[in-house]
Amino acid sequence: MKMIIAIVQDQDSQELSDRLVENNFRATKLASTGGFLRAGNTTFLSGVDDDRVEEILKVISDTCGNREQLVSPITPMGGSADSYIPYPVEVEVGGATVFVMPVESFHQF
């Protein structure tokens, strides 16, 4: 058994949740915040049998796509303002960060 931890952008959260249910995966959703863009994320935790790991990874990959987004940079708090860009910058966001970890034991009460 493996523990799948998938961190996705909030925009993809509901669709991913629906796709996981459709494919008979159970998951726990946690609200989280990204460090780089300080934007809302959702973290999914799911215990998956070894033979279904590739299947859940495909569901996540097909659901959570990358897209371009304009982001206003944060004003520097100290340090040099020479490199500060005062206008929005287009960055690639979305996708998913996924960790697959072995589970030593599983209990459900």
Phi and psi restraints in degrees (range 20) as a CNS / XPLOR table:
assign (resid 1 and name C) (resid 2 and name N)
       (resid 2 and name CA) (resid 2 and name C) 1.0 -126.3 20.0 2
assign (resid 2 and name N) (resid 2 and name CA)
       (resid 2 and name C) (resid 3 and name N) 1.0 151.3 20.0 2
assign (resid 2 and name C) (resid 3 and name N)
       (resid 3 and name CA) (resid 3 and name C) 1.0 -101.7 20.0 2
assign (resid 3 and name N) (resid 3 and name CA)
       (resid 3 and name C) (resid 4 and name N) 1.0 121.1 20.0 2
assign (resid 3 and name C) (resid 4 and name N)
       (resid 4 and name CA) (resid 4 and name C) 1.0 -101.0 20.0 2
assign (resid 4 and name N) (resid 4 and name CA)
       (resid 4 and name C) (resid 5 and name N) 1.0 123.3 20.0 2
assign (resid 4 and name C) (resid 5 and name N)
       (resid 5 and name CA) (resid 5 and name C) 1.0 -115.5 20.0 2
assign (resid 5 and name N) (resid 5 and name CA)
       (resid 5 and name C) (resid 6 and name N) 1.0 113.5 20.0 2
assign (resid 5 and name C) (resid 6 and name N)
       (resid 6 and name CA) (resid 6 and name C) 1.0 -117.9 20.0 2
assign (resid 6 and name N) (resid 6 and name CA)
       (resid 6 and name C) (resid 7 and name N) 1.0 121.2 20.0 2
assign (resid 6 and name C) (resid 7 and name N)
       (resid 7 and name CA) (resid 7 and name C) 1.0 -104.7 20.0 2
assign (resid 7 and name N) (resid 7 and name CA)
       (resid 7 and name C) (resid 8 and name N) 1.0 117.1 20.0 2
assign (resid 7 and name C) (resid 8 and name N)
       (resid 8 and name CA) (resid 8 and name C) 1.0 -127.4 20.0 2
assign (resid 8 and name N) (resid 8 and name CA)
       (resid 8 and name C) (resid 9 and name N) 1.0 159.9 20.0 2
assign (resid 8 and name C) (resid 9 and name N)
       (resid 9 and name CA) (resid 9 and name C) 1.0 -71.3 20.0 2
assign (resid 9 and name N) (resid 9 and name CA)
       (resid 9 and name C) (resid 10 and name N) 1.0 146.2 20.0 2
assign (resid 9 and name C) (resid 10 and name N)
       (resid 10 and name CA) (resid 10 and name C) 1.0 -52.8 20.0 2
assign (resid 10 and name N) (resid 10 and name CA)
       (resid 10 and name C) (resid 11 and name N) 1.0 -33.9 20.0 2
assign (resid 10 and name C) (resid 11 and name N)
       (resid 11 and name CA) (resid 11 and name C) 1.0 -61.4 20.0 2
assign (resid 11 and name N) (resid 11 and name CA)
       (resid 11 and name C) (resid 12 and name N) 1.0 -26.8 20.0 2
assign (resid 11 and name C) (resid 12 and name N)
       (resid 12 and name CA) (resid 12 and name C) 1.0 -97.2 20.0 2
assign (resid 12 and name N) (resid 12 and name CA)
       (resid 12 and name C) (resid 13 and name N) 1.0 -6.9 20.0 2
assign (resid 12 and name C) (resid 13 and name N)
       (resid 13 and name CA) (resid 13 and name C) 1.0 -60.0 20.0 2
assign (resid 13 and name N) (resid 13 and name CA)
       (resid 13 and name C) (resid 14 and name N) 1.0 -51.5 20.0 2
assign (resid 13 and name C) (resid 14 and name N)
       (resid 14 and name CA) (resid 14 and name C) 1.0 -66.5 20.0 2
assign (resid 14 and name N) (resid 14 and name CA)
       (resid 14 and name C) (resid 15 and name N) 1.0 -42.2 20.0 2
assign (resid 14 and name C) (resid 15 and name N)
       (resid 15 and name CA) (resid 15 and name C) 1.0 -63.8 20.0 2
assign (resid 15 and name N) (resid 15 and name CA)
       (resid 15 and name C) (resid 16 and name N) 1.0 -41.6 20.0 2
assign (resid 15 and name C) (resid 16 and name N)
       (resid 16 and name CA) (resid 16 and name C) 1.0 -63.8 20.0 2
assign (resid 16 and name N) (resid 16 and name CA)
       (resid 16 and name C) (resid 17 and name N) 1.0 -43.3 20.0 2
assign (resid 16 and name C) (resid 17 and name N)
       (resid 17 and name CA) (resid 17 and name C) 1.0 -57.2 20.0 2
assign (resid 17 and name N) (resid 17 and name CA)
       (resid 17 and name C) (resid 18 and name N) 1.0 -45.2 20.0 2
assign (resid 17 and name C) (resid 18 and name N)
       (resid 18 and name CA) (resid 18 and name C) 1.0 -62.2 20.0 2
assign (resid 18 and name N) (resid 18 and name CA)
       (resid 18 and name C) (resid 19 and name N) 1.0 -43.7 20.0 2
assign (resid 18 and name C) (resid 19 and name N)
       (resid 19 and name CA) (resid 19 and name C) 1.0 -67.0 20.0 2
assign (resid 19 and name N) (resid 19 and name CA)
       (resid 19 and name C) (resid 20 and name N) 1.0 -36.3 20.0 2
assign (resid 19 and name C) (resid 20 and name N)
       (resid 20 and name CA) (resid 20 and name C) 1.0 -63.9 20.0 2
assign (resid 20 and name N) (resid 20 and name CA)
       (resid 20 and name C) (resid 21 and name N) 1.0 -43.5 20.0 2
assign (resid 20 and name C) (resid 21 and name N)
       (resid 21 and name CA) (resid 21 and name C) 1.0 -63.2 20.0 2
assign (resid 21 and name N) (resid 21 and name CA)
       (resid 21 and name C) (resid 22 and name N) 1.0 -45.0 20.0 2
assign (resid 21 and name C) (resid 22 and name N)
       (resid 22 and name CA) (resid 22 and name C) 1.0 -57.6 20.0 2
assign (resid 22 and name N) (resid 22 and name CA)
       (resid 22 and name C) (resid 23 and name N) 1.0 -33.3 20.0 2
assign (resid 22 and name C) (resid 23 and name N)
       (resid 23 and name CA) (resid 23 and name C) 1.0 -97.6 20.0 2
assign (resid 23 and name N) (resid 23 and name CA)
       (resid 23 and name C) (resid 24 and name N) 1.0 14.2 20.0 2
assign (resid 23 and name C) (resid 24 and name N)
       (resid 24 and name CA) (resid 24 and name C) 1.0 62.6 20.0 2
assign (resid 24 and name N) (resid 24 and name CA)
       (resid 24 and name C) (resid 25 and name N) 1.0 40.6 20.0 2
assign (resid 24 and name C) (resid 25 and name N)
       (resid 25 and name CA) (resid 25 and name C) 1.0 -107.1 20.0 2
assign (resid 25 and name N) (resid 25 and name CA)
       (resid 25 and name C) (resid 26 and name N) 1.0 134.6 20.0 2
assign (resid 25 and name C) (resid 26 and name N)
       (resid 26 and name CA) (resid 26 and name C) 1.0 -95.2 20.0 2
assign (resid 26 and name N) (resid 26 and name CA)
       (resid 26 and name C) (resid 27 and name N) 1.0 140.5 20.0 2
assign (resid 26 and name C) (resid 27 and name N)
       (resid 27 and name CA) (resid 27 and name C) 1.0 -149.7 20.0 2
assign (resid 27 and name N) (resid 27 and name CA)
       (resid 27 and name C) (resid 28 and name N) 1.0 152.4 20.0 2
assign (resid 27 and name C) (resid 28 and name N)
       (resid 28 and name CA) (resid 28 and name C) 1.0 -107.9 20.0 2
assign (resid 28 and name N) (resid 28 and name CA)
       (resid 28 and name C) (resid 29 and name N) 1.0 130.9 20.0 2
assign (resid 28 and name C) (resid 29 and name N)
       (resid 29 and name CA) (resid 29 and name C) 1.0 -100.1 20.0 2
assign (resid 29 and name N) (resid 29 and name CA)
       (resid 29 and name C) (resid 30 and name N) 1.0 133.9 20.0 2
assign (resid 29 and name C) (resid 30 and name N)
       (resid 30 and name CA) (resid 30 and name C) 1.0 -126.5 20.0 2
assign (resid 30 and name N) (resid 30 and name CA)
       (resid 30 and name C) (resid 31 and name N) 1.0 136.6 20.0 2
assign (resid 30 and name C) (resid 31 and name N)
       (resid 31 and name CA) (resid 31 and name C) 1.0 -73.7 20.0 2
assign (resid 31 and name N) (resid 31 and name CA)
       (resid 31 and name C) (resid 32 and name N) 1.0 137.3 20.0 2
assign (resid 31 and name C) (resid 32 and name N)
       (resid 32 and name CA) (resid 32 and name C) 1.0 -145.3 20.0 2
assign (resid 32 and name N) (resid 32 and name CA)
       (resid 32 and name C) (resid 33 and name N) 1.0 168.5 20.0 2
assign (resid 32 and name C) (resid 33 and name N)
       (resid 33 and name CA) (resid 33 and name C) 1.0 -128.2 20.0 2
assign (resid 33 and name N) (resid 33 and name CA)
       (resid 33 and name C) (resid 34 and name N) 1.0 133.4 20.0 2
assign (resid 33 and name C) (resid 34 and name N)
       (resid 34 and name CA) (resid 34 and name C) 1.0 -76.9 20.0 2
assign (resid 34 and name N) (resid 34 and name CA)
       (resid 34 and name C) (resid 35 and name N) 1.0 149.6 20.0 2
assign (resid 34 and name C) (resid 35 and name N)
       (resid 35 and name CA) (resid 35 and name C) 1.0 -82.0 20.0 2
assign (resid 35 and name N) (resid 35 and name CA)
       (resid 35 and name C) (resid 36 and name N) 1.0 -38.9 20.0 2
assign (resid 35 and name C) (resid 36 and name N)
       (resid 36 and name CA) (resid 36 and name C) 1.0 -71.6 20.0 2
assign (resid 36 and name N) (resid 36 and name CA)
       (resid 36 and name C) (resid 37 and name N) 1.0 -54.7 20.0 2
assign (resid 36 and name C) (resid 37 and name N)
       (resid 37 and name CA) (resid 37 and name C) 1.0 -95.6 20.0 2
assign (resid 37 and name N) (resid 37 and name CA)
       (resid 37 and name C) (resid 38 and name N) 1.0 -4.4 20.0 2
assign (resid 37 and name C) (resid 38 and name N)
       (resid 38 and name CA) (resid 38 and name C) 1.0 51.6 20.0 2
assign (resid 38 and name N) (resid 38 and name CA)
       (resid 38 and name C) (resid 39 and name N) 1.0 39.9 20.0 2
assign (resid 38 and name C) (resid 39 and name N)
       (resid 39 and name CA) (resid 39 and name C) 1.0 -107.2 20.0 2
assign (resid 39 and name N) (resid 39 and name CA)
       (resid 39 and name C) (resid 40 and name N) 1.0 159.7 20.0 2
assign (resid 39 and name C) (resid 40 and name N)
       (resid 40 and name CA) (resid 40 and name C) 1.0 -68.4 20.0 2
assign (resid 40 and name N) (resid 40 and name CA)
       (resid 40 and name C) (resid 41 and name N) 1.0 137.6 20.0 2
assign (resid 40 and name C) (resid 41 and name N)
       (resid 41 and name CA) (resid 41 and name C) 1.0 -128.3 20.0 2
assign (resid 41 and name N) (resid 41 and name CA)
       (resid 41 and name C) (resid 42 and name N) 1.0 168.1 20.0 2
assign (resid 41 and name C) (resid 42 and name N)
       (resid 42 and name CA) (resid 42 and name C) 1.0 -126.6 20.0 2
assign (resid 42 and name N) (resid 42 and name CA)
       (resid 42 and name C) (resid 43 and name N) 1.0 133.8 20.0 2
assign (resid 42 and name C) (resid 43 and name N)
       (resid 43 and name CA) (resid 43 and name C) 1.0 -107.8 20.0 2
assign (resid 43 and name N) (resid 43 and name CA)
       (resid 43 and name C) (resid 44 and name N) 1.0 125.4 20.0 2
assign (resid 43 and name C) (resid 44 and name N)
       (resid 44 and name CA) (resid 44 and name C) 1.0 -103.5 20.0 2
assign (resid 44 and name N) (resid 44 and name CA)
       (resid 44 and name C) (resid 45 and name N) 1.0 133.2 20.0 2
assign (resid 44 and name C) (resid 45 and name N)
       (resid 45 and name CA) (resid 45 and name C) 1.0 -114.4 20.0 2
assign (resid 45 and name N) (resid 45 and name CA)
       (resid 45 and name C) (resid 46 and name N) 1.0 127.7 20.0 2
assign (resid 45 and name C) (resid 46 and name N)
       (resid 46 and name CA) (resid 46 and name C) 1.0 -145.2 20.0 2
assign (resid 46 and name N) (resid 46 and name CA)
       (resid 46 and name C) (resid 47 and name N) 1.0 127.6 20.0 2
assign (resid 46 and name C) (resid 47 and name N)
       (resid 47 and name CA) (resid 47 and name C) 1.0 -87.7 20.0 2
assign (resid 47 and name N) (resid 47 and name CA)
       (resid 47 and name C) (resid 48 and name N) 1.0 126.3 20.0 2
assign (resid 47 and name C) (resid 48 and name N)
       (resid 48 and name CA) (resid 48 and name C) 1.0 -133.0 20.0 2
assign (resid 48 and name N) (resid 48 and name CA)
       (resid 48 and name C) (resid 49 and name N) 1.0 137.5 20.0 2
assign (resid 48 and name C) (resid 49 and name N)
       (resid 49 and name CA) (resid 49 and name C) 1.0 -63.1 20.0 2
assign (resid 49 and name N) (resid 49 and name CA)
       (resid 49 and name C) (resid 50 and name N) 1.0 148.5 20.0 2
assign (resid 49 and name C) (resid 50 and name N)
       (resid 50 and name CA) (resid 50 and name C) 1.0 -52.9 20.0 2
assign (resid 50 and name N) (resid 50 and name CA)
       (resid 50 and name C) (resid 51 and name N) 1.0 -38.4 20.0 2
assign (resid 50 and name C) (resid 51 and name N)
       (resid 51 and name CA) (resid 51 and name C) 1.0 -75.6 20.0 2
assign (resid 51 and name N) (resid 51 and name CA)
       (resid 51 and name C) (resid 52 and name N) 1.0 -5.5 20.0 2
assign (resid 51 and name C) (resid 52 and name N)
       (resid 52 and name CA) (resid 52 and name C) 1.0 -112.3 20.0 2
assign (resid 52 and name N) (resid 52 and name CA)
       (resid 52 and name C) (resid 53 and name N) 1.0 4.4 20.0 2
assign (resid 52 and name C) (resid 53 and name N)
       (resid 53 and name CA) (resid 53 and name C) 1.0 -59.8 20.0 2
assign (resid 53 and name N) (resid 53 and name CA)
       (resid 53 and name C) (resid 54 and name N) 1.0 -48.0 20.0 2
assign (resid 53 and name C) (resid 54 and name N)
       (resid 54 and name CA) (resid 54 and name C) 1.0 -62.4 20.0 2
assign (resid 54 and name N) (resid 54 and name CA)
       (resid 54 and name C) (resid 55 and name N) 1.0 -34.7 20.0 2
assign (resid 54 and name C) (resid 55 and name N)
       (resid 55 and name CA) (resid 55 and name C) 1.0 -64.5 20.0 2
assign (resid 55 and name N) (resid 55 and name CA)
       (resid 55 and name C) (resid 56 and name N) 1.0 -46.6 20.0 2
assign (resid 55 and name C) (resid 56 and name N)
       (resid 56 and name CA) (resid 56 and name C) 1.0 -69.0 20.0 2
assign (resid 56 and name N) (resid 56 and name CA)
       (resid 56 and name C) (resid 57 and name N) 1.0 -35.2 20.0 2
assign (resid 56 and name C) (resid 57 and name N)
       (resid 57 and name CA) (resid 57 and name C) 1.0 -63.3 20.0 2
assign (resid 57 and name N) (resid 57 and name CA)
       (resid 57 and name C) (resid 58 and name N) 1.0 -37.2 20.0 2
assign (resid 57 and name C) (resid 58 and name N)
       (resid 58 and name CA) (resid 58 and name C) 1.0 -66.5 20.0 2
assign (resid 58 and name N) (resid 58 and name CA)
       (resid 58 and name C) (resid 59 and name N) 1.0 -41.3 20.0 2
assign (resid 58 and name C) (resid 59 and name N)
       (resid 59 and name CA) (resid 59 and name C) 1.0 -60.4 20.0 2
assign (resid 59 and name N) (resid 59 and name CA)
       (resid 59 and name C) (resid 60 and name N) 1.0 -45.3 20.0 2
assign (resid 59 and name C) (resid 60 and name N)
       (resid 60 and name CA) (resid 60 and name C) 1.0 -64.1 20.0 2
assign (resid 60 and name N) (resid 60 and name CA)
       (resid 60 and name C) (resid 61 and name N) 1.0 -46.3 20.0 2
assign (resid 60 and name C) (resid 61 and name N)
       (resid 61 and name CA) (resid 61 and name C) 1.0 -61.8 20.0 2
assign (resid 61 and name N) (resid 61 and name CA)
       (resid 61 and name C) (resid 62 and name N) 1.0 -42.5 20.0 2
assign (resid 61 and name C) (resid 62 and name N)
       (resid 62 and name CA) (resid 62 and name C) 1.0 -70.9 20.0 2
assign (resid 62 and name N) (resid 62 and name CA)
       (resid 62 and name C) (resid 63 and name N) 1.0 -24.4 20.0 2
assign (resid 62 and name C) (resid 63 and name N)
       (resid 63 and name CA) (resid 63 and name C) 1.0 -92.8 20.0 2
assign (resid 63 and name N) (resid 63 and name CA)
       (resid 63 and name C) (resid 64 and name N) 1.0 -35.8 20.0 2
assign (resid 63 and name C) (resid 64 and name N)
       (resid 64 and name CA) (resid 64 and name C) 1.0 -105.2 20.0 2
assign (resid 64 and name N) (resid 64 and name CA)
       (resid 64 and name C) (resid 65 and name N) 1.0 89.3 20.0 2
assign (resid 64 and name C) (resid 65 and name N)
       (resid 65 and name CA) (resid 65 and name C) 1.0 -94.0 20.0 2
assign (resid 65 and name N) (resid 65 and name CA)
       (resid 65 and name C) (resid 66 and name N) 1.0 161.6 20.0 2
assign (resid 65 and name C) (resid 66 and name N)
       (resid 66 and name CA) (resid 66 and name C) 1.0 -83.6 20.0 2
assign (resid 66 and name N) (resid 66 and name CA)
       (resid 66 and name C) (resid 67 and name N) 1.0 151.7 20.0 2
assign (resid 66 and name C) (resid 67 and name N)
       (resid 67 and name CA) (resid 67 and name C) 1.0 -152.4 20.0 2
assign (resid 67 and name N) (resid 67 and name CA)
       (resid 67 and name C) (resid 68 and name N) 1.0 162.0 20.0 2
assign (resid 67 and name C) (resid 68 and name N)
       (resid 68 and name CA) (resid 68 and name C) 1.0 -89.7 20.0 2
assign (resid 68 and name N) (resid 68 and name CA)
       (resid 68 and name C) (resid 69 and name N) 1.0 142.7 20.0 2
assign (resid 68 and name C) (resid 69 and name N)
       (resid 69 and name CA) (resid 69 and name C) 1.0 -145.0 20.0 2
assign (resid 69 and name N) (resid 69 and name CA)
       (resid 69 and name C) (resid 70 and name N) 1.0 140.2 20.0 2
assign (resid 69 and name C) (resid 70 and name N)
       (resid 70 and name CA) (resid 70 and name C) 1.0 -81.8 20.0 2
assign (resid 70 and name N) (resid 70 and name CA)
       (resid 70 and name C) (resid 71 and name N) 1.0 130.6 20.0 2
assign (resid 70 and name C) (resid 71 and name N)
       (resid 71 and name CA) (resid 71 and name C) 1.0 -127.5 20.0 2
assign (resid 71 and name N) (resid 71 and name CA)
       (resid 71 and name C) (resid 72 and name N) 1.0 132.0 20.0 2
assign (resid 71 and name C) (resid 72 and name N)
       (resid 72 and name CA) (resid 72 and name C) 1.0 -85.6 20.0 2
assign (resid 72 and name N) (resid 72 and name CA)
       (resid 72 and name C) (resid 73 and name N) 1.0 122.8 20.0 2
assign (resid 72 and name C) (resid 73 and name N)
       (resid 73 and name CA) (resid 73 and name C) 1.0 -65.4 20.0 2
assign (resid 73 and name N) (resid 73 and name CA)
       (resid 73 and name C) (resid 74 and name N) 1.0 152.7 20.0 2
assign (resid 73 and name C) (resid 74 and name N)
       (resid 74 and name CA) (resid 74 and name C) 1.0 -84.1 20.0 2
assign (resid 74 and name N) (resid 74 and name CA)
       (resid 74 and name C) (resid 75 and name N) 1.0 136.0 20.0 2
assign (resid 74 and name C) (resid 75 and name N)
       (resid 75 and name CA) (resid 75 and name C) 1.0 -62.7 20.0 2
assign (resid 75 and name N) (resid 75 and name CA)
       (resid 75 and name C) (resid 76 and name N) 1.0 132.3 20.0 2
assign (resid 75 and name C) (resid 76 and name N)
       (resid 76 and name CA) (resid 76 and name C) 1.0 -65.3 20.0 2
assign (resid 76 and name N) (resid 76 and name CA)
       (resid 76 and name C) (resid 77 and name N) 1.0 138.3 20.0 2
assign (resid 76 and name C) (resid 77 and name N)
       (resid 77 and name CA) (resid 77 and name C) 1.0 -101.5 20.0 2
assign (resid 77 and name N) (resid 77 and name CA)
       (resid 77 and name C) (resid 78 and name N) 1.0 81.5 20.0 2
assign (resid 77 and name C) (resid 78 and name N)
       (resid 78 and name CA) (resid 78 and name C) 1.0 95.1 20.0 2
assign (resid 78 and name N) (resid 78 and name CA)
       (resid 78 and name C) (resid 79 and name N) 1.0 175.9 20.0 2
assign (resid 78 and name C) (resid 79 and name N)
       (resid 79 and name CA) (resid 79 and name C) 1.0 75.7 20.0 2
assign (resid 79 and name N) (resid 79 and name CA)
       (resid 79 and name C) (resid 80 and name N) 1.0 -166.3 20.0 2
assign (resid 79 and name C) (resid 80 and name N)
       (resid 80 and name CA) (resid 80 and name C) 1.0 -84.5 20.0 2
assign (resid 80 and name N) (resid 80 and name CA)
       (resid 80 and name C) (resid 81 and name N) 1.0 131.2 20.0 2
assign (resid 80 and name C) (resid 81 and name N)
       (resid 81 and name CA) (resid 81 and name C) 1.0 -92.9 20.0 2
assign (resid 81 and name N) (resid 81 and name CA)
       (resid 81 and name C) (resid 82 and name N) 1.0 3.5 20.0 2
assign (resid 81 and name C) (resid 82 and name N)
       (resid 82 and name CA) (resid 82 and name C) 1.0 -61.4 20.0 2
assign (resid 82 and name N) (resid 82 and name CA)
       (resid 82 and name C) (resid 83 and name N) 1.0 -35.4 20.0 2
assign (resid 82 and name C) (resid 83 and name N)
       (resid 83 and name CA) (resid 83 and name C) 1.0 -94.3 20.0 2
assign (resid 83 and name N) (resid 83 and name CA)
       (resid 83 and name C) (resid 84 and name N) 1.0 3.0 20.0 2
assign (resid 83 and name C) (resid 84 and name N)
       (resid 84 and name CA) (resid 84 and name C) 1.0 -71.1 20.0 2
assign (resid 84 and name N) (resid 84 and name CA)
       (resid 84 and name C) (resid 85 and name N) 1.0 130.5 20.0 2
assign (resid 84 and name C) (resid 85 and name N)
       (resid 85 and name CA) (resid 85 and name C) 1.0 -105.8 20.0 2
assign (resid 85 and name N) (resid 85 and name CA)
       (resid 85 and name C) (resid 86 and name N) 1.0 113.0 20.0 2
assign (resid 85 and name C) (resid 86 and name N)
       (resid 86 and name CA) (resid 86 and name C) 1.0 -82.4 20.0 2
assign (resid 86 and name N) (resid 86 and name CA)
       (resid 86 and name C) (resid 87 and name N) 1.0 8.3 20.0 2
assign (resid 86 and name C) (resid 87 and name N)
       (resid 87 and name CA) (resid 87 and name C) 1.0 -124.2 20.0 2
assign (resid 87 and name N) (resid 87 and name CA)
       (resid 87 and name C) (resid 88 and name N) 1.0 159.0 20.0 2
assign (resid 87 and name C) (resid 88 and name N)
       (resid 88 and name CA) (resid 88 and name C) 1.0 -59.9 20.0 2
assign (resid 88 and name N) (resid 88 and name CA)
       (resid 88 and name C) (resid 89 and name N) 1.0 146.6 20.0 2
assign (resid 88 and name C) (resid 89 and name N)
       (resid 89 and name CA) (resid 89 and name C) 1.0 -121.2 20.0 2
assign (resid 89 and name N) (resid 89 and name CA)
       (resid 89 and name C) (resid 90 and name N) 1.0 140.2 20.0 2
assign (resid 89 and name C) (resid 90 and name N)
       (resid 90 and name CA) (resid 90 and name C) 1.0 -86.0 20.0 2
assign (resid 90 and name N) (resid 90 and name CA)
       (resid 90 and name C) (resid 91 and name N) 1.0 125.5 20.0 2
assign (resid 90 and name C) (resid 91 and name N)
       (resid 91 and name CA) (resid 91 and name C) 1.0 -128.7 20.0 2
assign (resid 91 and name N) (resid 91 and name CA)
       (resid 91 and name C) (resid 92 and name N) 1.0 158.4 20.0 2
assign (resid 91 and name C) (resid 92 and name N)
       (resid 92 and name CA) (resid 92 and name C) 1.0 -87.6 20.0 2
assign (resid 92 and name N) (resid 92 and name CA)
       (resid 92 and name C) (resid 93 and name N) 1.0 125.5 20.0 2
assign (resid 92 and name C) (resid 93 and name N)
       (resid 93 and name CA) (resid 93 and name C) 1.0 -127.5 20.0 2
assign (resid 93 and name N) (resid 93 and name CA)
       (resid 93 and name C) (resid 94 and name N) 1.0 172.9 20.0 2
assign (resid 93 and name C) (resid 94 and name N)
       (resid 94 and name CA) (resid 94 and name C) 1.0 97.7 20.0 2
assign (resid 94 and name N) (resid 94 and name CA)
       (resid 94 and name C) (resid 95 and name N) 1.0 -157.9 20.0 2
assign (resid 94 and name C) (resid 95 and name N)
       (resid 95 and name CA) (resid 95 and name C) 1.0 75.4 20.0 2
assign (resid 95 and name N) (resid 95 and name CA)
       (resid 95 and name C) (resid 96 and name N) 1.0 -162.9 20.0 2
assign (resid 95 and name C) (resid 96 and name N)
       (resid 96 and name CA) (resid 96 and name C) 1.0 -148.0 20.0 2
assign (resid 96 and name N) (resid 96 and name CA)
       (resid 96 and name C) (resid 97 and name N) 1.0 145.3 20.0 2
assign (resid 96 and name C) (resid 97 and name N)
       (resid 97 and name CA) (resid 97 and name C) 1.0 -107.1 20.0 2
assign (resid 97 and name N) (resid 97 and name CA)
       (resid 97 and name C) (resid 98 and name N) 1.0 120.9 20.0 2
assign (resid 97 and name C) (resid 98 and name N)
       (resid 98 and name CA) (resid 98 and name C) 1.0 -124.8 20.0 2
assign (resid 98 and name N) (resid 98 and name CA)
       (resid 98 and name C) (resid 99 and name N) 1.0 132.3 20.0 2
assign (resid 98 and name C) (resid 99 and name N)
       (resid 99 and name CA) (resid 99 and name C) 1.0 -113.5 20.0 2
assign (resid 99 and name N) (resid 99 and name CA)
       (resid 99 and name C) (resid 100 and name N) 1.0 134.6 20.0 2
assign (resid 99 and name C) (resid 100 and name N)
       (resid 100 and name CA) (resid 100 and name C) 1.0 -117.7 20.0 2
assign (resid 100 and name N) (resid 100 and name CA)
       (resid 100 and name C) (resid 101 and name N) 1.0 117.2 20.0 2
assign (resid 100 and name C) (resid 101 and name N)
       (resid 101 and name CA) (resid 101 and name C) 1.0 -125.3 20.0 2
assign (resid 101 and name N) (resid 101 and name CA)
       (resid 101 and name C) (resid 102 and name N) 1.0 144.0 20.0 2
assign (resid 101 and name C) (resid 102 and name N)
       (resid 102 and name CA) (resid 102 and name C) 1.0 -70.2 20.0 2
assign (resid 102 and name N) (resid 102 and name CA)
       (resid 102 and name C) (resid 103 and name N) 1.0 146.9 20.0 2
assign (resid 102 and name C) (resid 103 and name N)
       (resid 103 and name CA) (resid 103 and name C) 1.0 -111.5 20.0 2
assign (resid 103 and name N) (resid 103 and name CA)
       (resid 103 and name C) (resid 104 and name N) 1.0 122.2 20.0 2
assign (resid 103 and name C) (resid 104 and name N)
       (resid 104 and name CA) (resid 104 and name C) 1.0 -73.0 20.0 2
assign (resid 104 and name N) (resid 104 and name CA)
       (resid 104 and name C) (resid 105 and name N) 1.0 -41.3 20.0 2
assign (resid 104 and name C) (resid 105 and name N)
       (resid 105 and name CA) (resid 105 and name C) 1.0 -151.9 20.0 2
assign (resid 105 and name N) (resid 105 and name CA)
       (resid 105 and name C) (resid 106 and name N) 1.0 158.7 20.0 2
assign (resid 105 and name C) (resid 106 and name N)
       (resid 106 and name CA) (resid 106 and name C) 1.0 -136.4 20.0 2
assign (resid 106 and name N) (resid 106 and name CA)
       (resid 106 and name C) (resid 107 and name N) 1.0 132.3 20.0 2
assign (resid 106 and name C) (resid 107 and name N)
       (resid 107 and name CA) (resid 107 and name C) 1.0 -132.6 20.0 2
assign (resid 107 and name N) (resid 107 and name CA)
       (resid 107 and name C) (resid 108 and name N) 1.0 138.2 20.0 2
assign (resid 107 and name C) (resid 108 and name N)
       (resid 108 and name CA) (resid 108 and name C) 1.0 -128.4 20.0 2
assign (resid 108 and name N) (resid 108 and name CA)
       (resid 108 and name C) (resid 109 and name N) 1.0 121.5 20.0 2
